[in-house]
Amino acid sequence: MSDAPAHAASKPLKIAIATNDLENLNAHFGSAKKVALYEVTANDSHLVEVVEFDQVTEQAGAHNDTEDRITPKVDALAGSVLLFVLAIGGPSAAKVVRAGIHPVKVKEAEPIPAVIERVQTMLKSAPPPWLRKILGQAPERPSFMDDDEEETIQ
């Protein structure tokens, strides 16, 4: 068995959740009035900070080239590795990814505890490859044959 889940459980994962009410993941990235920052382990979580924004884009996602409202949001996510949103535009997603944050879009609004529970479930089980990369864990080596068989091949 791999030690990935134990390692993941010991290292808090900082996640960001786009929200307008601090109860639900219910905002597009650009129009989010708040971003809730949590530290999550396989067995625990706690709210680290709530970042509020006065300047937001319209929920429809209209892009305003004259005023950059996205960069301050990305800067506020420093240290986060996952960003949960209802939607995120291409240019915003590119900025988030360049900052080392993996954006995760969900189809519909859901309670923040459900988002945290999903992250904890991933940390307890074998995390998907993209999360193992974020956690700095080596991907599991695919095994096509037993090691004994491998030694007998010439």
N, C-alpha and C positions, 0 to 999 in steps of 0.2 A: 504494500500500500504506500501511496505517496504521502509525504508530510505536508502537502499543500494546504489542506483545510486547517491544520493546527497552526501553520505559519500565518495564514490569512486571519485566523481568529485573534492572534496576538498583536497584529499590526492594525491600528484603526485606519479605516478608509474614510477620507473626507469626501462627502458628497454634497452637491448643491441641488436644490429643488426650487423650480420656478413656481411662485405662488402669489396670489393676490389676497389671501385671507389667513395664511399661516396654518391652515387646517388641511388644505388639499393641494396636490399638484394640479394646478388649474390655469396655467398661463403659458403663452408663447414666450420665448426668451426675450424678444425685443420689447414686448408689452408688459412684462412682469413688473409689478410695482415692488415686489420683494423677492429676495432669494434667501431661502433658509439653508444654512450650512450645518450639517450634522457630521459627527464622527461616529462611524459604525464599525462594530466588530461582529463576529458571528453570534455573540450572546448579549450584546449591549449596544446602546446608542444614546447619544445626547446631543442636544442642540448647542452648537458652538457660538453661532452668531446669526443675526438677521440683518441683511443689508437691504436698505430701502432706497428706492430711486424715485426722484421727482420727475425726471425727464424720461418718458418712455415712448416707444413707437406705438402706432395704432395696432390694435389686435389683428386687423386685416393684413398687416405686414407691409404697408407702404414704406418704401425706403426713401429716406431723406439724405441726399448726398451732401447737403450743406452743413449738417450737424451730426457729428458722430456720437450716437448715444450707446453704441455697442461696446466700444473699447473700455469705457469706465466699468461696464458690467463684467466684462471678461477679467479686467484687473481685480475686481472685487472677489473673484472666485479663486484667487491665488491659493495654491495648496490643494485645491479640490482635484479629484481624479475622475469623477462622474458628474454629469449635469443632466438632470431629468427635466424634460420640457414637454409641452403638448406639441409644439412645433418650433422649428428654427430655420431661418433662411440660409441659403448657401453661403453668402459672404460671412454671416455671423458664425455659422458652423465652422468655416475655415479658420476664423480667428480663435474660436474655442479650441479646436484641434491643435493649432499652432502653439497654444498656451499649455498643451499637454493634458487637456481635459477631454474625456470621451463623452460626447453628447448622446443621450438616450431619449428617443421620442416615444411617448406613449399615445395610444389611440384616443383615450378619453380621460377626463379628470378622475382622480382617485385620491383617497385619503393619504396623507403623508405617512401614517403608520404602515399602510399597505406597501408603500414604496420601500420603506426601511426593511420591512419583513422580507420583501423580495431580495434585497441586497444580502440580508443575513442568510437566507436560504442558499444563495449562490456561494457565500463564503463557507458555509457548513459543508456543502457538497463539493464536488470537483468543480471549481470555477471554470467558466468557458474560456477558451484560449485568449480572447481579448482582455479578459479580467486578469488572467494569470500574467499577461504581459505587463499590465498596469501595476500589479503587485510585485513585479520583478521576479516572478517565478518562472523557471524554465518549463517549456511545454513538455508534457509527458511524451516519452519516446514511443512511437507506435510499435507494437510487437506483432510481427507477422509469423514468427516461429519461436519456439523455446530456445533459450540460450544454448542448450546442449546440441540442438540440431544445427544451430548457427556455426558451432565449432567444427562440425563434421563436414561442412561444405568446403570443397577445395576449388 
